[in-house]
Amino acid sequence: MLETGIKAPDFTLPDQNGQPHSLKDYLGKKVILYFYPKDSTAGCTKQACGFAERYPQITEKGAVILGVSKDSVASHKKFEEKYGLPFTILSDPDKTVLQLYDVWKEKTLYGKKSMGVVRTTYLIDENGIIISAKDKVKAAEDPENTLQML
């Protein structure tokens, strides 16, 4: 996981509509940058819907939400439409940004080791500095906890 107090690495990834987004595009706003394993799974849906429910309060506080997973643009589009997600979801199938933000790690599930995304949320300030970094967050609790930090 990246340390707090450092400049968040810039990147450019396509959103659920295939449009490119760079982190530097959001300078001047707080950014909730959250990494999740897979679209439309139970935990990831809880987390995304939690952020969607709190979207008005988050935007009132001058923040934007960027979700990132290795799923395709098409998968993200279905996820967004199915759950009415009002924020940007970025596709990183090459795992470039997942590795850059140190969230692509070995995980163990039922004794089996595999590589995957460790659910992680970064809060980045208006100047692009990481002010909070939380890994292994609980999907259902993360949106409210993140809102409280804004």
BABA-285212 format. One line per 8 residues: number of its first residue (from 1); for each residue x, y, z of N, C-alpha, C. Coordinates in steps of 0.001 Angstrom, whole numbers. Layout:
# residues N
NUM = X Y Z X Y Z X Y Z  ... $
//
This chain:
# residues 150
1 = 843 -1179 0 0 0 0 885 1237 0  458 2255 -712 1220 3500 -737 1054 4244 584  2066 5007 932 2075 5753 2194 1276 7050 2076  761 7503 3216 128 8822 3234 1223 9876 3194  868 11064 2730 1811 12164 2672 2601 12254 1380  2445 11255 493 3150 11310 -791 2187 11716 -1901  2761 12176 -3005 1961 12523 -4181 1391 11240 -4777  113 11227 -5031 -528 10062 -5647 -29 9931 -7087 $
9 = 415 8742 -7480 884 8564 -8860 -233 8835 -9868  116 9582 -10914 -872 9875 -11952 -1054 8651 -12847  -2187 8575 -13492 -2492 7480 -14410 -3603 7947 -15335  -3803 7197 -16399 -4933 7412 -17300 -5548 6052 -17605  -6857 5931 -17361 -7597 4696 -17625 -8950 5048 -18243  -9531 4116 -19015 -10860 4360 -19572 -11961 4106 -18534  -13030 4917 -18634 -14177 4725 -17740 -15167 3740 -18362  -16333 3617 -17729 -17348 2669 -18172 -17924 3015 -19544 $
17 = -17614 4211 -20047 -18045 4602 -21395 -16884 4612 -22383  -15709 4172 -21913 -14530 4141 -22772 -13780 5457 -22845  -14212 6461 -22065 -13565 7772 -22072 -12364 7769 -21117  -11236 8354 -21543 -10052 8360 -20669 -10194 9348 -19505  -9702 8922 -18354 -9650 9771 -17160 -8244 9691 -16595  -7684 10864 -16268 -6380 10932 -15604 -6589 11481 -14211  -5789 11013 -13272 -5911 11519 -11909 -5672 13028 -11874  -4732 13508 -12693 -4414 14949 -12700 -5613 15801 -13124 $
25 = -6596 15193 -13811 -7810 15921 -14202 -8609 16383 -12979  -8346 15771 -11831 -9129 16033 -10629 -8404 16910 -9614  -7265 17488 -10008 -6589 18421 -9102 -7568 19536 -8748  -7578 19952 -7494 -8525 20957 -7028 -9735 20337 -6353  -9868 19013 -6448 -10946 18276 -5769 -10334 17164 -4948  -11044 16781 -3887 -10652 15574 -3164 -11084 14375 -4006  -10293 13322 -3968 -10604 12119 -4739 -10647 10914 -3809  -11763 10202 -3861 -11858 8890 -3222 -11510 7903 -4323 $
33 = -10348 7289 -4205 -9877 6326 -5194 -9953 4955 -4536  -10927 4154 -4973 -11067 2850 -4334 -10887 1727 -5349  -10199 700 -4893 -9885 -461 -5713 -10696 -1649 -5196  -11335 -2357 -6108 -12176 -3480 -5716 -11941 -4661 -6659  -12229 -5886 -6190 -11898 -7072 -6975 -12706 -7306 -8255  -14054 -7240 -8197 -14820 -7673 -9365 -16231 -7088 -9377  -16637 -6617 -10554 -17990 -6097 -10747 -19041 -7153 -10389  -20146 -6681 -9830 -21354 -7479 -9591 -21180 -8662 -8633 $
41 = -20111 -8672 -7840 -20006 -9670 -6773 -20627 -9044 -5520  -20947 -9868 -4549 -21694 -9388 -3378 -20998 -8221 -2674  -19741 -8393 -2303 -19031 -7345 -1571 -18819 -6092 -2400  -18448 -6272 -3644 -18179 -5122 -4505 -19455 -4343 -4808  -20563 -5051 -4922 -21845 -4386 -5145 -22247 -3597 -3895  -22069 -4191 -2710 -22370 -3473 -1459 -21558 -2193 -1363  -20268 -2297 -1668 -19390 -1137 -1571 -19808 -59 -2584  -20005 -446 -3834 -20384 515 -4878 -21726 1178 -4562 $
49 = -22697 386 -4135 -24010 951 -3803 -23928 1849 -2572  -23041 1515 -1640 -22815 2373 -475 -22264 3729 -881  -21325 3729 -1813 -20807 5002 -2314 -21896 5748 -3087  -22714 5021 -3849 -23792 5657 -4616 -24797 6332 -3675  -25150 5660 -2566 -26098 6235 -1598 -25553 7518 -977  -24251 7576 -792 -23627 8733 -139 -23093 9755 -1141  -23329 9510 -2420 -22802 10374 -3474 -23161 11850 -3280  -24422 12181 -2938 -24741 13611 -2752 -23904 14260 -1638 $
57 = -23740 13580 -499 -22944 14149 605 -21470 14257 216  -20985 13270 -530 -19582 13266 -945 -19315 14429 -1893  -20199 14634 -2873 -19988 15736 -3818 -20168 17090 -3131  -21069 17167 -2131 -21223 18409 -1357 -19923 18800 -671  -19130 17797 -305 -17857 18051 365 -16718 18259 -637  -17069 18394 -1910 -16083 18707 -2937 -15234 17530 -3378  -15754 16317 -3225 -14985 15134 -3590 -15620 14405 -4774  -14789 13648 -5474 -15247 12762 -6540 -14872 11332 -6149 $
65 = -15564 10385 -6749 -15308 8972 -6493 -14823 8329 -7783  -13715 7605 -7677 -13208 6809 -8794 -13035 5380 -8299  -13788 4453 -8873 -13624 3042 -8565 -12751 2409 -9627  -11886 1474 -9238 -10981 829 -10193 -10984 -682 -9962  -11128 -1438 -11053 -10923 -2887 -11008 -10335 -3316 -12352  -9990 -4598 -12437 -9411 -5105 -13683 -10479 -5512 -14691  -11749 -5349 -14333 -12826 -5705 -15252 -12812 -4815 -16497  -13425 -5324 -17561 -13463 -4606 -18837 -14399 -3400 -18784 $
73 = -14263 -2530 -19771 -15154 -1382 -19919 -16599 -1881 -20043  -16826 -2937 -20833 -18183 -3471 -21023 -18767 -3986 -19704  -17952 -4660 -18913 -18405 -5154 -17609 -18772 -3982 -16703  -17934 -2938 -16710 -18208 -1748 -15898 -19509 -1081 -16319  -19758 -1028 -17625 -20978 -392 -18133 -22210 -1134 -17610  -22178 -2472 -17661 -23301 -3279 -17144 -23478 -3046 -15648  -22377 -3014 -14910 -22391 -2802 -13457 -23011 -1448 -13134  -22554 -408 -13846 -23075 948 -13640 -24578 1001 -13916 $
81 = -24998 431 -15032 -26407 488 -15420 -27288 -331 -14483  -26839 -1505 -14099 -27642 -2386 -13243 -27927 -1746 -11884  -26918 -1034 -11343 -27065 -478 -9992 -27202 1040 -9970  -27275 1682 -11135 -27456 3135 -11198 -26324 3901 -10526  -25094 3483 -10766 -23955 4113 -10103 -23691 5495 -10708  -23662 6537 -9877 -23521 7905 -10384 -22073 8379 -10496  -21114 7504 -10256 -19708 7918 -10272 -18929 7131 -11321  -17680 7489 -11490 -16818 6932 -12525 -16168 5626 -12063 $
89 = -16221 4635 -12948 -15549 3355 -12700 -14505 3191 -13806  -13282 2903 -13413 -12181 2816 -14361 -11738 1375 -14567  -11404 1063 -15811 -11018 -287 -16205 -9501 -398 -16317  -8927 -1384 -15611 -7470 -1596 -15627 -7156 -3075 -15904  -7530 -3570 -17103 -7325 -4995 -17392 -5853 -5415 -17405  -4959 -4487 -17682 -3519 -4808 -17684 -2915 -4768 -16279  -3711 -4329 -15316 -3311 -4247 -13907 -2169 -3248 -13660  -1984 -2315 -14570 -916 -1326 -14436 -1116 -448 -13204 $
97 = -2313 109 -13056 -2594 1002 -11925 -2765 193 -10640  -3346 -998 -10753 -3476 -1867 -9570 -2089 -2131 -8972  -1109 -2354 -9827 254 -2594 -9342 907 -1290 -8872  667 -202 -9586 1218 1101 -9218 780 1513 -7811  -470 1202 -7467 -1008 1541 -6144 -881 395 -5137  -148 -631 -5524 207 -1744 -4637 -1019 -2445 -4046  -2016 -2704 -4891 -3211 -3411 -4425 -3355 -4796 -5076  -2488 -5117 -6032 -2504 -6428 -6682 -1542 -7321 -5907 $
105 = -2103 -8251 -5132 -1284 -9033 -4209 -1721 -10490 -4168  -860 -11302 -3559 -1230 -12688 -3338 -2257 -12750 -2218  -3323 -13498 -2464 -4389 -13658 -1477 -4604 -15152 -1247  -5146 -15487 -92 -5463 -16881 205 -6957 -16990 485  -7625 -17885 -243 -9046 -18119 -41 -9252 -19626 66  -9768 -20044 1189 -9990 -21470 1453 -8707 -22269 1250  -7590 -21709 1694 -6306 -22393 1613 -5628 -22335 256  -6299 -21743 -731 -5737 -21657 -2079 -5168 -20256 -2305 $
113 = -3927 -20202 -2762 -3288 -18916 -3029 -3524 -18493 -4477  -3807 -17215 -4662 -3961 -16658 -6006 -3690 -15157 -5939  -3494 -14560 -7091 -3289 -13115 -7156 -4641 -12432 -7316  -4792 -11288 -6653 -6039 -10562 -6764 -5932 -9177 -6158  -7013 -8431 -6256 -7077 -7071 -5724 -7405 -7122 -4233  -6578 -6454 -3442 -6890 -6260 -2027 -7741 -4993 -1966  -8961 -5106 -1446 -9893 -3973 -1391 -9240 -2831 -607  -8970 -1732 -1309 -8201 -627 -736 -8837 701 -1134 $
121 = -8842 1657 -201 -9383 2989 -485 -8350 4046 -111  -8067 4899 -1080 -7177 6045 -866 -8021 7317 -896  -7703 8242 4 -8288 9576 -44 -7161 10522 -423  -7382 11248 -1510 -6364 12131 -2076 -6878 13561 -1973  -6015 14463 -1491 -6468 15845 -1312 -6439 16628 -2624  -6831 17897 -2535 -6960 18759 -3717 -5634 18979 -4448  -4517 18747 -3759 -3194 18924 -4365 -2591 17615 -4855  -3364 16529 -4788 -2880 15246 -5277 -2061 14455 -4275 $
129 = -2153 14820 -2979 -1411 14131 -1925 -2321 13102 -1254  -1797 11899 -1031 -2563 10854 -339 -2660 11229 1134  -3888 11441 1612 -4069 11819 3022 -4618 10667 3856  -5100 9613 3195 -5544 8423 3913 -5370 7227 2992  -4916 6124 3568 -4750 4881 2817 -5201 3742 3718  -6230 3021 3279 -6773 1915 4074 -6874 680 3183  -6247 -420 3635 -6372 -1658 2875 -7206 -2661 3659  -7615 -3706 2972 -8464 -4749 3557 -9711 -4142 4201 $
137 = -10267 -3130 3523 -11462 -2473 4062 -12662 -3401 3941  -13612 -3213 4823 -14866 -3964 4784 -15797 -3269 3784  -16268 -4021 2812 -17069 -3455 1720 -18271 -2665 2214  -18988 -3192 3198 -20212 -2548 3671 -19929 -1291 4496  -18773 -1216 5147 -18450 -101 6043 -17634 1001 5371  -16926 665 4311 -15986 1607 3686 -16629 2921 3231  -17784 2904 2536 -18355 4180 2074 -18643 5155 3224  -19240 4677 4298 -19552 5561 5433 -18265 6031 6116 $
145 = -17320 5138 6325 -16055 5518 6949 -15325 6566 6118  -15350 6401 4803 -14685 7347 3905 -15388 8697 3938  -16717 8695 3923 -17478 9948 4014 -17114 10693 5294  -16991 9996 6404 -16655 10627 7688 -15267 11276 7661  -14373 10760 6828 -13015 11324 6756 -12955 12607 5935  -13961 12837 5089 -13915 14027 4224 -14039 15329 5013 $
//
